[in-house]
Amino acid sequence: MDTNDNTSALVFTEEARAALDGFLSSWPVVTRSSYEQKLMKTLDYFRLQGKARWVTKEILVAALEETFPSFELTVQRVKDQHAIADIMEAQKKVNKKHPLVAIKRWALPAVSTTTPVRDVCALLAGPRPGGNTDSILDAVLEGARKGGARVEKHLFSKLSIAPCNGCLACDKKELATFCAIKDDMTYLYQQLLACDAFILGFPIYTARECSHVAIFFDRLKALGGPKQYAKVKQKLRKGALVATWGWPSEYLYKGVVENIAFLLRHFGVEVAEIITGSGFWDAYYAKGSALLDKKGLAQARAAGTALVSS
Ligand SMILES: Cc1cc2nc3c(=O)[nH]c(=O)nc-3n(C[C@H](O)[C@H](O)[C@H](O)COP(=O)(O)O)c2cc1C
């Protein structure tokens, strides 16, 4: 029996078919057939497990959640449209007793380094010093200081860092400034190579990391060239990520955050701590909203202390 035979045996209830059409219509035409195929594979797998031949709306939602973990909002729309409107309404006014913001330290396997973590270099790669990403980053740095580390924080928005111009001079020869562009990135290259731990803070913009992060990584390319990479590989640095976003759902941008951890690894940084903050939108966009989640900030401090303890 081949897979197609099994898939064709699925029968959708009218409600499930309408919900699937609604889900697919929220995506661009070019992606719809491949998304539908992926979903059918999951439903077929469910069917083989004896779970369903009839696809009800509940089964469809379970399959959507399984197939598209990073499409939480779109799936939520299929599940319960009103819940989204209710959340948007609730975000209009700050509730100090039960704030909609949540700071979370992710449960991750331990990362240890052979050398002690003494010097921490942190970069707020976002446009709002004193914003909510910065508040959480500060809590992590406070924890790192408490753990005995020296901490230096850099604000991307106060530095002059141009986007990569694609000249690839960094691939051809060893440059005194690492990159043909001579700007504040020169200092950041030095700091990154010298530190024992690197912490990157950034907000989510348009469902991905904000553009400052993209500029930062494009410029890091200069460390990946044959002349500089040996310096990157000289030691393993521990890393931490602080990411925040507006929608109050704790793992909505898990994929984006994990991709940043993947990129940092390429530049000699193994991420050991991830702290995310969700719900910072509308009334909660105001600077200082992170301070409403005191337990979450305590978790962020604990992450900072753990980062600098080998
Ligand atoms: C241009 C822009 C785009 C944004 N896009 C998203 C988004 O796609 N999803 C989301 O959940 N929040 C989004 N947000 C909200 C921010 O991620 C959130 O408010 C973040 O906590 C801001 O961090 P800050 O206070 O450090 O500036 C966006 C904010 C801005 C200004």
The ligand as an SDF file (V2000), in Angstrom:
LIG
                    3D

 31 33  0  0  0  0  0  0  0  0999 V2000
    8.6640   47.2450   13.3670 C   0  0  0  0  0  0  0  0  0  0  0  0
    8.2040   46.2770   14.4140 C   0  0  0  0  0  0  0  0  0  0  0  0
    7.8270   45.0020   14.0280 C   0  0  0  0  0  0  0  0  0  0  0  0
    7.4010   44.0720   14.9890 C   0  0  0  0  0  0  0  0  0  0  0  0
    7.0340   42.8210   14.5820 N   0  0  0  0  0  0  0  0  0  0  0  0
    6.5940   41.9280   15.4990 C   0  0  0  0  0  0  0  0  0  0  0  0
    6.1670   40.6230   15.0960 C   0  0  0  0  0  0  0  0  0  0  0  0
    6.2080   40.2460   13.9310 O   0  0  0  0  0  0  0  0  0  0  0  0
    5.7090   39.7770   16.0520 N   0  0  0  0  0  0  0  0  0  0  0  0
    5.6390   40.1350   17.3720 C   0  0  0  0  0  0  0  0  0  0  0  0
    5.2030   39.3210   18.1930 O   0  0  0  0  0  0  0  0  0  0  0  0
    6.0630   41.3650   17.7830 N   0  0  0  0  0  0  0  0  0  0  0  0
    6.5310   42.2630   16.8900 C   0  0  0  0  0  0  0  0  0  0  0  0
    6.9480   43.5130   17.2940 N   0  0  0  0  0  0  0  0  0  0  0  0
    6.9550   43.8370   18.7390 C   0  0  0  0  0  0  0  0  0  0  0  0
    8.3530   43.7850   19.3540 C   0  0  0  0  0  0  0  0  0  0  0  0
    8.9980   42.5670   19.0450 O   0  0  0  0  0  0  0  0  0  0  0  0
    8.2760   43.9090   20.8780 C   0  0  0  0  0  0  0  0  0  0  0  0
    7.5420   45.0300   21.2320 O   0  0  0  0  0  0  0  0  0  0  0  0
    9.6650   43.9190   21.5020 C   0  0  0  0  0  0  0  0  0  0  0  0
    9.5660   43.5400   22.8490 O   0  0  0  0  0  0  0  0  0  0  0  0
   10.3170   45.2930   21.4060 C   0  0  0  0  0  0  0  0  0  0  0  0
   11.5250   45.2840   22.1260 O   0  0  0  0  0  0  0  0  0  0  0  0
   12.1520   46.6120   22.7700 P   0  0  0  0  0  0  0  0  0  0  0  0
   11.2240   47.0850   23.8590 O   0  0  0  0  0  0  0  0  0  0  0  0
   13.4580   46.1810   23.2900 O   0  0  0  0  0  0  0  0  0  0  0  0
   12.2680   47.6060   21.6680 O   0  0  0  0  0  0  0  0  0  0  0  0
    7.3600   44.4490   16.3690 C   0  0  0  0  0  0  0  0  0  0  0  0
    7.7460   45.7500   16.7400 C   0  0  0  0  0  0  0  0  0  0  0  0
    8.1540   46.6590   15.7870 C   0  0  0  0  0  0  0  0  0  0  0  0
    8.5670   48.0510   16.2140 C   0  0  0  0  0  0  0  0  0  0  0  0
  1  2  1  0
  2  3  1  0
  2 30  2  0
  3  4  2  0
  4  5  1  0
  4 28  1  0
  5  6  2  0
  6  7  1  0
  6 13  1  0
  7  8  2  0
  7  9  1  0
  9 10  1  0
 10 11  2  0
 10 12  1  0
 12 13  2  0
 13 14  1  0
 14 15  1  0
 14 28  1  0
 15 16  1  0
 16 17  1  0
 16 18  1  0
 18 19  1  0
 18 20  1  0
 20 21  1  0
 20 22  1  0
 22 23  1  0
 23 24  1  0
 24 25  2  0
 24 26  1  0
 24 27  1  0
 28 29  2  0
 29 30  1  0
 30 31  1  0
M  END
$$$$
